[in-house]
């Protein structure tokens, strides 16, 4: 079951937008091997907390954002929409050893809009923040799976690469796990900022 906001009066649209979506500009900072930084302007939409019921889990809505773009947004994607701060994580390195983000002193923010994601990760070295990684692109979500397709990234992901995560939202936390070729590769916990 779906609905189209375009059929509602302009006043109702603005009211719905104010209640559910904030538009803002995200600056994703990427670096090259030579140490220069580029800034890529992007937009992101954030929705207020979304409570999903069984009836709305498969609903789709056509939403006009503040930038005038239309997007088909699933209820699952709406639950992910927002800004998230990294709480904890670990990844499996090339030697098949788990590396804890806390040992690396990593901090990150991920922004998920109706169709796009972006994240920047910094490493604290002796009290100084240093660039660690960044990426942005499109994503798709189901009730349990979130697939990122980076368009820009600092970690060498090839064009067309996909990163598939299983996820669960527990209160204000987003828990993700990434499995690659049958091996658990990454586990992260993110706290909702807005």
VOBA-1610 file (N, C-alpha, C; in pm, whole numbers, padded with zeros to 5 digits, always signed):
BEGIN
Unk+00085-00117+00000Unk+00000+00000+00000Unk+00089+00123+00000Unk+00060+00222-00083Unk+00142+00342-00089Unk+00055+00465-00099Unk+00119+00581-00088Unk+00046+00706-00106Unk+00137+00805-00173Unk+00078+00906-00236Unk+00155+01007-00306Unk+00132+01141-00241Unk+00239+01203-00192Unk+00228+01334-00129Unk+00186+01439-00230Unk+00217+01417-00360Unk+00184+01518-00461Unk+00034+01543-00471Unk-00048+01450-00423Unk-00193+01467-00428Unk-00245+01552-00313Unk-00161+01583-00219Unk-00201+01661-00102Unk-00173+01808-00131Unk-00248+01897-00068Unk-00228+02040-00091Unk-00088+02084-00050Unk-00042+02197-00104Unk+00092+02248-00075Unk+00111+02273+00073Unk+00007+02320+00141Unk+00018+02345+00285Unk+00041+02214+00359Unk-00030+02110+00322Unk-00013+01980+00387Unk+00125+01924+00360Unk+00175+01943+00238Unk+00309+01896+00204Unk+00412+01963+00293Unk+00405+02094+00305Unk+00502+02166+00388Unk+00492+02121+00533Unk+00372+02097+00582Unk+00355+02049+00718Unk+00420+01912+00735Unk+00395+01822+00638Unk+00454+01688+00645Unk+00606+01694+00637Unk+00656+01780+00552Unk+00801+01794+00538Unk+00862+01845+00668Unk+00800+01947+00728Unk+00853+02001+00853Unk+00852+01897+00963Unk+00749+01813+00968Unk+00739+01714+01075Unk+00833+01597+01054Unk+00856+01558+00931Unk+00928+01433+00907Unk+01064+01446+00841Unk+01094+01559+00777Unk+01218+01567+00701Unk+01286+01701+00723Unk+01416+01700+00749Unk+01498+01820+00754Unk+01601+01806+00644Unk+01613+01909+00560Unk+01715+01903+00455Unk+01838+01979+00505Unk+01954+01929+00477Unk+02077+01999+00512Unk+02187+01957+00416Unk+02298+02027+00422Unk+02410+01997+00334Unk+02517+01923+00412Unk+02560+01816+00354Unk+02666+01736+00414Unk+02792+01756+00333Unk+02901+01785+00400Unk+03029+01795+00331Unk+03107+01669+00360Unk+03128+01588+00259Unk+03205+01465+00274Unk+03347+01495+00231Unk+03439+01478+00321Unk+03578+01511+00292Unk+03652+01384+00254Unk+03708+01387+00135Unk+03785+01273+00086Unk+03929+01318+00063Unk+04022+01229+00080Unk+04162+01264+00061Unk+04226+01174-00044Unk+04327+01225-00109Unk+04402+01144-00205Unk+04529+01095-00138Unk+04600+01008-00206Unk+04725+00956-00150Unk+04827+01066-00127Unk+04815+01177-00202Unk+04911+01285-00187Unk+04876+01378-00071Unk+04763+01353-00005Unk+04730+01430+00113Unk+04641+01550+00088Unk+04598+01576-00035Unk+04508+01687-00061Unk+04365+01646-00030Unk+04284+01741+00011Unk+04146+01713+00046Unk+04054+01771-00060Unk+03950+01698-00093Unk+03844+01748-00179Unk+03716+01752-00097Unk+03631+01844-00128Unk+03502+01851-00060Unk+03393+01828-00162Unk+03309+01734-00135Unk+03198+01701-00225Unk+03070+01746-00158Unk+02998+01841-00221Unk+02870+01885-00166Unk+02765+01780-00193Unk+02686+01753-00096Unk+02578+01656-00112Unk+02462+01700-00026Unk+02349+01639-00044Unk+02237+01672+00042Unk+02195+01545+00113Unk+02131+01564+00222Unk+02077+01449+00293Unk+01947+01489+00359Unk+01858+01398+00370Unk+01731+01421+00435Unk+01731+01341+00564Unk+01683+01399+00669Unk+01671+01322+00791Unk+01526+01321+00834Unk+01481+01208+00873Unk+01344+01195+00919Unk+01346+01185+01070Unk+01240+01236+01132Unk+01229+01220+01277Unk+01210+01072+01305Unk+01215+01033+01430Unk+01205+00892+01464Unk+01085+00828+01397Unk+01106+00712+01343Unk+01000+00642+01272Unk+00965+00517+01350Unk+00839+00501+01381Unk+00793+00381+01447Unk+00722+00298+01342Unk+00776+00181+01313Unk+00717+00098+01208Unk+00625-00006+01270Unk+00513-00029+01207Unk+00424-00137+01246Unk+00421-00238+01133Unk+00359-00349+01154Unk+00350-00452+01050Unk+00280-00398+00926Unk+00182-00309+00945Unk+00108-00254+00831Unk+00195-00161+00747Unk+00289-00089+00808Unk+00369+00008+00734Unk+00502-00047+00687Unk+00539-00167+00728Unk+00671-00219+00696Unk+00696-00230+00546Unk+00592-00253+00467Unk+00614-00264+00323Unk+00559-00145+00246Unk+00513-00041+00317Unk+00455+00075+00250Unk+00563+00156+00181Unk+00528+00220+00070Unk+00619+00311+00002Unk+00550+00445-00013Unk+00628+00552+00000Unk+00574+00686-00012Unk+00656+00764-00113Unk+00589+00843-00195Unk+00658+00931-00287Unk+00673+01065-00217Unk+00796+01108-00190Unk+00822+01225-00108Unk+00898+01328-00190Unk+00848+01453-00195Unk+00923+01562-00255Unk+01009+01622-00146Unk+01140+01620-00162Unk+01229+01676-00062Unk+01242+01826-00082Unk+01312+01891+00007Unk+01331+02036-00002Unk+01407+02075-00128Unk+01478+01981-00189Unk+01551+02011-00311Unk+01468+01985-00436Unk+01344+01942-00418Unk+01256+01920-00531Unk+01270+01783-00595Unk+01351+01695-00537Unk+01369+01561-00592Unk+01260+01469-00539Unk+01220+01374-00619Unk+01122+01275-00576Unk+01194+01144-00551Unk+01153+01073-00450Unk+01217+00946-00418Unk+01113+00847-00369Unk+01128+00724-00407Unk+01046+00618-00351Unk+01117+00572-00224Unk+01051+00587-00112Unk+01113+00560+00016Unk+01037+00448+00085Unk+01104+00338+00113Unk+01038+00228+00183Unk+01037+00259+00332Unk+00947+00196+00403Unk+00941+00214+00548Unk+01072+00169+00612Unk+01134+00064+00556Unk+01261+00017+00610Unk+01368+00126+00596Unk+01373+00191+00479Unk+01472+00297+00458Unk+01445+00414+00551Unk+01318+00447+00574Unk+01286+00558+00665Unk+01340+00533+00805Unk+01340+00409+00849Unk+01393+00378+00982Unk+01543+00406+00990Unk+01613+00397+00877Unk+01758+00421+00873Unk+01792+00569+00856Unk+01699+00647+00803Unk+01726+00787+00770Unk+01761+00865+00895Unk+01873+00938+00887Unk+01916+01021+00999Unk+02067+01031+01004Unk+02115+01090+01111Unk+02259+01102+01135Unk+02295+01006+01247Unk+02405+00937+01230Unk+02448+00833+01324Unk+02593+00854+01363Unk+02623+00838+01493Unk+02759+00849+01543Unk+02808+00710+01583Unk+02930+00677+01543Unk+02988+00547+01574Unk+03007+00533+01725Unk+02959+00422+01780Unk+02975+00391+01922Unk+03087+00290+01940Unk+03084+00185+01859Unk+03186+00081+01869Unk+03191+00003+01738Unk+03298-00071+01723Unk+03310-00154+01603Unk+03439-00232+01602Unk+03444-00324+01508Unk+03565-00403+01487Unk+03559-00456+01345Unk+03676-00485+01289Unk+03682-00543+01155Unk+03787-00652+01149Unk+03771-00742+01055Unk+03864-00851+01033Unk+03967-00806+00931Unk+04095-00799+00972Unk+04198-00750+00879Unk+04244-00861+00785Unk+04339-00828+00698Unk+04387-00923+00597Unk+04456-01045+00658Unk+04499-01036+00785Unk+04562-01150+00855Unk+04458-01233+00930Unk+04331-01202+00911Unk+04218-01267+00980Unk+04223-01243+01131Unk+04267-01123+01170Unk+04270-01081+01310Unk+04167-00970+01328Unk+04093-00977+01440Unk+03995-00872+01468Unk+04066-00748+01521Unk+04032-00633+01466Unk+04088-00505+01507Unk+03973-00422+01564Unk+03986-00382+01691Unk+03882-00304+01758Unk+03899-00156+01727Unk+03790-00090+01692Unk+03795+00053+01661Unk+03843+00136+01779Unk+03813+00091+01902Unk+03855+00166+02020Unk+04008+00171+02031Unk+04074+00062+01997Unk+04221+00059+01999Unk+04277+00157+01896Unk+04206+00171+01783Unk+04250+00264+01678Unk+04208+00409+01706Unk+04129+00430+01811Unk+04078+00564+01845Unk+03999+00625+01729Unk+03908+00546+01671Unk+03829+00594+01558Unk+03700+00659+01605Unk+03659+00762+01534Unk+03528+00824+01552Unk+03472+00849+01413Unk+03339+00840+01401Unk+03279+00854+01269Unk+03136+00905+01281Unk+03091+00968+01174Unk+02951+01006+01159Unk+02906+00957+01023Unk+02789+00894+01023Unk+02728+00845+00899Unk+02594+00917+00885Unk+02566+00965+00765Unk+02438+01030+00737Unk+02369+00948+00629Unk+02244+00912+00657Unk+02165+00834+00563Unk+02041+00915+00528Unk+02023+00940+00397Unk+01904+01010+00350Unk+01810+00907+00287Unk+01712+00954+00214Unk+01615+00863+00153Unk+01680+00766+00055Unk+01786+00808-00014Unk+01850+00721-00113Unk+02002+00719-00104Unk+02063+00806-00027Unk+02208+00818-00024Unk+02263+00800+00118Unk+02391+00762+00124Unk+02462+00756+00251Unk+02594+00829+00234Unk+02650+00871+00345Unk+02782+00932+00346Unk+02841+00913+00485Unk+02970+00883+00492Unk+03034+00875+00623Unk+03176+00929+00614Unk+03221+00980+00726Unk+03360+01024+00742Unk+03410+00966+00873Unk+03527+00905+00870Unk+03587+00845+00988Unk+03722+00911+01013Unk+03744+00948+01138Unk+03869+01012+01179Unk+03937+00924+01284Unk+04070+00935+01290Unk+04150+00863+01389Unk+04219+00965+01477Unk+04210+00945+01609Unk+04276+01035+01703Unk+04415+00981+01732Unk+04517+01059+01697Unk+04656+01021+01722Unk+04719+01130+01808Unk+04751+01095+01932Unk+04812+01191+02025Unk+04732+01320+02035Unk+04599+01306+02042Unk+04513+01423+02059Unk+04482+01499+01931Unk+04531+01452+01819Unk+04509+01519+01691Unk+04424+01429+01601Unk+04314+01483+01549Unk+04230+01407+01456Unk+04297+01399+01320Unk+04305+01276+01268Unk+04361+01253+01135Unk+04258+01178+01052Unk+04254+01210+00925Unk+04161+01144+00834Unk+04188+00993+00830Unk+04082+00912+00835Unk+04095+00767+00826Unk+04029+00714+00699Unk+03900+00746+00681Unk+03828+00696+00563Unk+03700+00776+00543Unk+03650+00774+00419Unk+03522+00837+00388Unk+03463+00769+00266Unk+03332+00775+00258Unk+03264+00720+00142Unk+03124+00776+00132Unk+03073+00778+00011Unk+02935+00821-00011Unk+02883+00756-00137Unk+02752+00740-00143Unk+02690+00678-00259Unk+02544+00651-00234Unk+02491+00552-00302Unk+02351+00516-00287Unk+02340+00388-00204Unk+02219+00361-00158Unk+02196+00238-00083Unk+02054+00188-00109Unk+02031+00064-00072Unk+01897+00005-00070Unk+01883-00069+00061Unk+01758-00077+00110Unk+01735-00145+00236Unk+01610-00232+00229Unk+01617-00345+00299Unk+01501-00428+00325Unk+01479-00422+00475Unk+01395-00506+00527Unk+01368-00507+00672Unk+01490-00550+00753Unk+01584-00623+00691Unk+01699-00675+00766Unk+01833-00652+00698Unk+01833-00601+00575Unk+01957-00588+00499Unk+01972-00448+00442Unk+02094-00397+00448Unk+02129-00263+00402Unk+02248-00277+00308Unk+02234-00233+00181Unk+02341-00248+00083Unk+02391-00112+00037Unk+02518-00083+00066Unk+02580+00041+00022Unk+02650+00020-00112Unk+02636+00120-00200Unk+02706+00121-00329Unk+02786+00251-00337Unk+02911+00250-00292Unk+02990+00373-00290Unk+03012+00429-00431Unk+02993+00559-00444Unk+03025+00630-00568Unk+03156+00706-00552Unk+03180+00754-00431Unk+03306+00819-00394Unk+03356+00748-00269Unk+03486+00719-00264Unk+03540+00658-00143Unk+03691+00678-00139Unk+03745+00669-00020Unk+03889+00688-00001Unk+03962+00556+00018Unk+03890+00444+00012Unk+03950+00315+00045Unk+03962+00220-00074Unk+03951+00273-00195Unk+03979+00195-00314Unk+03871+00099-00359Unk+03748+00116-00313Unk+03640+00029-00361Unk+03616+00057-00509Unk+03611-00048-00588Unk+03593-00034-00733Unk+03452+00014-00765Unk+03439+00078-00880Unk+03308+00121-00927Unk+03217-00002-00936Unk+03096+00011-00885Unk+03001-00100-00885Unk+03011-00191-00764Unk+03107-00164-00674Unk+03121-00247-00554Unk+02998-00231-00465Unk+02963-00337-00396Unk+02852-00335-00301Unk+02901-00387-00167Unk+02854-00323-00060Unk+02883-00368+00075Unk+02748-00399+00140Unk+02726-00526+00170Unk+02597-00572+00222Unk+02608-00595+00372Unk+02519-00531+00446Unk+02515-00541+00591Unk+02381-00598+00635Unk+02381-00686+00734Unk+02257-00715+00804Unk+02247-00608+00911Unk+02126-00568+00946Unk+02112-00462+01046Unk+01990-00484+01134Unk+01995-00420+01250Unk+01882-00416+01341Unk+01886-00281+01411Unk+01770-00221+01426Unk+01760-00096+01502Unk+01704-00132+01638Unk+01782-00101+01742Unk+01744-00131+01880Unk+01738+00000+01955Unk+01616+00052+01974Unk+01600+00183+02035Unk+01660+00289+01944Unk+01760+00360+01993Unk+01827+00465+01916Unk+01961+00418+01859Unk+01982+00286+01856Unk+02107+00231+01805Unk+02084+00151+01677Unk+02179+00164+01585Unk+02182+00087+01462Unk+02297-00014+01474Unk+02263-00142+01470Unk+02363-00249+01480Unk+02380-00310+01341Unk+02504-00314+01292Unk+02530-00368+01158Unk+02637-00476+01163Unk+02625-00571+01070Unk+02726-00675+01050Unk+02744-00694+00901Unk+02869-00702+00857Unk+02897-00724+00715Unk+02967-00858+00698Unk+02907-00942+00614Unk+02963-01073+00582Unk+03009-01069+00437Unk+03128-01121+00413Unk+03185-01125+00277Unk+03240-01265+00252Unk+03194-01329+00146Unk+03237-01466+00112Unk+03222-01562+00230Unk+03113-01547+00305Unk+03085-01635+00416Unk+03155-01601+00546Unk+03243-01501+00545Unk+03317-01461+00666Unk+03263-01330+00721Unk+03241-01325+00853Unk+03204-01199+00918Unk+03324-01106+00909Unk+03306-00987+00849Unk+03418-00896+00824Unk+03413-00770+00910Unk+03293-00730+00951Unk+03281-00601+01019Unk+03156-00601+01107Unk+03169-00545+01226Unk+03057-00530+01319Unk+03063-00388+01373Unk+02950-00317+01366Unk+02948-00177+01414Unk+02818-00149+01489Unk+02828-00055+01583Unk+02712-00002+01654Unk+02716+00149+01638Unk+02603+00206+01595Unk+02589+00350+01572Unk+02477+00404+01661Unk+02495+00523+01716Unk+02394+00591+01798Unk+02328+00700+01715Unk+02194+00704+01714Unk+02122+00807+01638Unk+02151+00945+01697Unk+02189+01039+01612Unk+02208+01178+01652Unk+02081+01258+01632Unk+02010+01234+01522Unk+01881+01298+01495Unk+01802+01217+01395
//
